[in-house]
Amino acid sequence: GPCKARALCGALWAGEEYVLQVDAHTRFVEGWDELCIAQLVRAEASLPGGCAGAVLTTYPQGYEGAGAAASLPPDPQPVVMCIDRFD
């Protein structure tokens, strides 16, 4: 299942600066990697002292159609989730 697959993928981490986990049906906008890195930099800059780093997470935006015909809703709104610490 997906939990086992994500655990196996996590075991492959070899110190890369960034890690991305997505579902197979995820659609990306042009420049998604630069947008994510910029958002991560902003999130880390807002952390209080003593925090090790930020994690970006969201629920994927829905879309209709398949392949090149797939499209987002006319006014897509991102899901914003925010937490400031883990206990």
N, C-alpha and C positions, 0 to 999 in steps of 0.2 A: 504494500500500500504506500501512500504518499509519505507517511511518517518514516517508514523504513528507508525509502528512497532518499529523503532529505537527510537522514542520519548518515547514510552511506556517502552522500555528496559532502557533508560536513567533514567527514573523515579525510577527504582529499585536500582540505585547506592546507596550504604550504606557506602561509605568511603573506599572502597577497594583501595589498592595501584595501581593496574593496571586495565584497562578496555580494552576489545578487541571487536571490531565489525567486522564481516566478512560476506561475502555472503555464502549462503548455498552450493555453488559448489566449495568453496575454498579447495585446497589441501595443506597439510602441510608436511614439511620435518622433519625428526627426530631431536629433540632438538629445535624445532621452538621457544618455549617459552624462553629458555635460550639465543638463538640468538637475539630475540627481546629485551629482557631486557638488554643485553650487548650493543646493538645498541642505546637504549634509554639512557643508562648511558653515552655513548660517545657523544650523541647529547646534553645532558644536560651539560656536562663538557665544551662544546664549546660555550655555551650561554654567551652573554655579561651580566654584572651585572644588576640587577633589573628585569631580566626575571624570570617568575614564573616556567616555565617548558617547556618540549618539547612534541611535538605530532609527532608520526610516522604515515605516511600514504603512500599508494602506490596504483597502479592499479594491481590487481591480475595477475599472470602469466597464460597464456593460456595453456591448455593441451588437449590431444586427448584421446579418449577411455572412458570407464566407469568402475567404481568399481576398483578391483584390477588390471585390465588391463590398467588403465589410466596411461599416461606417459607425461613427459615434453618434450619440443623440445630438440634435442641433445645438444644444447649450449644455455641454458636459460640465458637471461640477465635481471637482475632486473631493474625495473623502479625506478629511484631516483628522488624524488621531494624535494626541499629545499626552505624554507622561513625563514627569520630571525626575523620577527615580524608581529604582527597583529595590524592594526590601527583601 
